[in-house]
Amino acid sequence: MDTIKVGTLNTQNSKVNREGGIKDGVDNTKILADHIESNGYYSFGTQELTRKFSNKLLDNLKTYKLYGDYRYGSSKLVKSVKSFDSFNENNAIITNQRVIMNGTKHIPWFPTNPKDLFISLKDASIMARIATIVGILDDNFGNLIHINTHLDYRLKSIQTKQLKALYKIIKDLVTVYPSPFFKPFTDPCVILTGDFNMEAGIDKHFDEFIEALARIGIKRVEVNDKTNSSKFSNQTAIDHIFVPSIWDIEDAGLISDDELSKITDHKGVYAKVKVK
């Protein structure tokens, strides 16, 4: 059995990070790259990485690569519209493992009733949401799939639809979904990471999602300390990691890195797990 370390972090789409992460001579992308390299993560999920930040981060990573497309895609048209490019975030998965599949799927995000639409527009929360899916072929324990996402932070109705879409993606994977996109995988292990903007034990629909995943062999890593310091009133973790139920969790908690804490308003979450 091998022990691996996985993590997740919302890097914060701040003005500094949108423009490439440089402030007063300090390179935020190097801080993140150094943290990932020095901790030897097997895979690491991120949220709110913009194009300029991602490109500089990739330059600073020595043995790792970024995987996943952006919420509005990578077309020349999108790149040419500055307002799009500034908020065209990805949910990049960063790993140094052998990746044999890399995909990005859209999940529901547009409000379907006028009241919700007004709230989303007023709070500037209306934006496309995606799930990044990376398939890893590991010589020691076979196929592994890492899914990383970032859910709506304002509307419970949208969050619920997004959880259902994520569950369907995962259920299809663990039951060997018969499509070319997932063809290489047989009985894969699934890791799920992300900023869910939902709290275990507080948000009913998130608890139902946790229970549904448990029934198909995937468990939430029990880290409940508050992970964001925004104006919102979350009292516990909104950033979460899920791993196969048969894996033993040796250690888990909030990422403690003074340098890393300077580049974001979130606390990252990590888990060291023994793969069976």
Secondary structure in CASP SS format (residue, H / E / C, confidence):
PFRMAT SS
TARGET T0000
AUTHOR 0000-0000-0000
METHOD secondary structure of the structure
MODEL  1
M C 1.00
D E 1.00
T E 1.00
I E 1.00
K E 1.00
V E 1.00
G E 1.00
T E 1.00
L E 1.00
N E 1.00
T C 1.00
Q C 1.00
N C 1.00
S C 1.00
K H 1.00
V H 1.00
N H 1.00
R H 1.00
E C 1.00
G C 1.00
G C 1.00
I E 1.00
K E 1.00
D C 1.00
G C 1.00
V E 1.00
D E 1.00
N H 1.00
T H 1.00
K H 1.00
I H 1.00
L H 1.00
A H 1.00
D H 1.00
H H 1.00
I H 1.00
E H 1.00
S H 1.00
N H 1.00
G C 1.00
Y C 1.00
Y C 1.00
S E 1.00
F E 1.00
G E 1.00
T E 1.00
Q E 1.00
E C 1.00
L E 1.00
T C 1.00
R H 1.00
K H 1.00
F H 1.00
S H 1.00
N H 1.00
K H 1.00
L H 1.00
L H 1.00
D H 1.00
N H 1.00
L C 1.00
K C 1.00
T C 1.00
Y C 1.00
K E 1.00
L E 1.00
Y E 1.00
G C 1.00
D C 1.00
Y E 1.00
R C 1.00
Y C 1.00
G C 1.00
S C 1.00
S C 1.00
K H 1.00
L H 1.00
V H 1.00
K H 1.00
S H 1.00
V C 1.00
K H 1.00
S H 1.00
F H 1.00
D H 1.00
S H 1.00
F C 1.00
N C 1.00
E C 1.00
N E 1.00
N C 1.00
A C 1.00
I E 1.00
I E 1.00
T E 1.00
N C 1.00
Q C 1.00
R C 1.00
V E 1.00
I E 1.00
M E 1.00
N E 1.00
G E 1.00
T E 1.00
K E 1.00
H E 1.00
I E 1.00
P C 1.00
W C 1.00
F C 1.00
P C 1.00
T C 1.00
N C 1.00
P H 1.00
K H 1.00
D H 1.00
L H 1.00
F H 1.00
I H 1.00
S H 1.00
L H 1.00
K H 1.00
D C 1.00
A C 1.00
S C 1.00
I C 1.00
M C 1.00
A C 1.00
R E 1.00
I E 1.00
A E 1.00
T E 1.00
I E 1.00
V E 1.00
G E 1.00
I E 1.00
L E 1.00
D E 1.00
D C 1.00
N C 1.00
F C 1.00
G E 1.00
N E 1.00
L E 1.00
I E 1.00
H E 1.00
I E 1.00
N E 1.00
T E 1.00
H E 1.00
L C 1.00
D C 1.00
Y C 1.00
R C 1.00
L C 1.00
K H 1.00
S H 1.00
I H 1.00
Q H 1.00
T H 1.00
K H 1.00
Q H 1.00
L H 1.00
K H 1.00
A H 1.00
L H 1.00
Y H 1.00
K H 1.00
I H 1.00
I H 1.00
K H 1.00
D H 1.00
L H 1.00
V H 1.00
T C 1.00
V C 1.00
Y C 1.00
P C 1.00
S C 1.00
P H 1.00
F H 1.00
F H 1.00
K C 1.00
P C 1.00
F C 1.00
T C 1.00
D C 1.00
P C 1.00
C E 1.00
V E 1.00
I E 1.00
L E 1.00
T E 1.00
G E 1.00
D E 1.00
F C 1.00
N C 1.00
M C 1.00
E C 1.00
A C 1.00
G C 1.00
I C 1.00
D C 1.00
K H 1.00
H H 1.00
F H 1.00
D H 1.00
E H 1.00
F H 1.00
I H 1.00
E H 1.00
A H 1.00
L H 1.00
A H 1.00
R H 1.00
I C 1.00
G C 1.00
I E 1.00
K E 1.00
R E 1.00
V C 1.00
E C 1.00
V C 1.00
N C 1.00
D C 1.00
K C 1.00
T C 1.00
N E 1.00
S C 1.00
S C 1.00
K C 1.00
F C 1.00
S C 1.00
N C 1.00
Q C 1.00
T C 1.00
A C 1.00
I C 1.00
D E 1.00
H E 1.00
I E 1.00
F E 1.00
V E 1.00
P E 1.00
S C 1.00
I C 1.00
W C 1.00
D E 1.00
I E 1.00
E E 1.00
D E 1.00
A E 1.00
G E 1.00
L E 1.00
I C 1.00
S C 1.00
D C 1.00
D C 1.00
E C 1.00
L H 1.00
S H 1.00
K H 1.00
I H 1.00
T C 1.00
D C 1.00
H E 1.00
K C 1.00
G C 1.00
V E 1.00
Y E 1.00
A E 1.00
K E 1.00
V E 1.00
K E 1.00
V E 1.00
K C 1.00
END
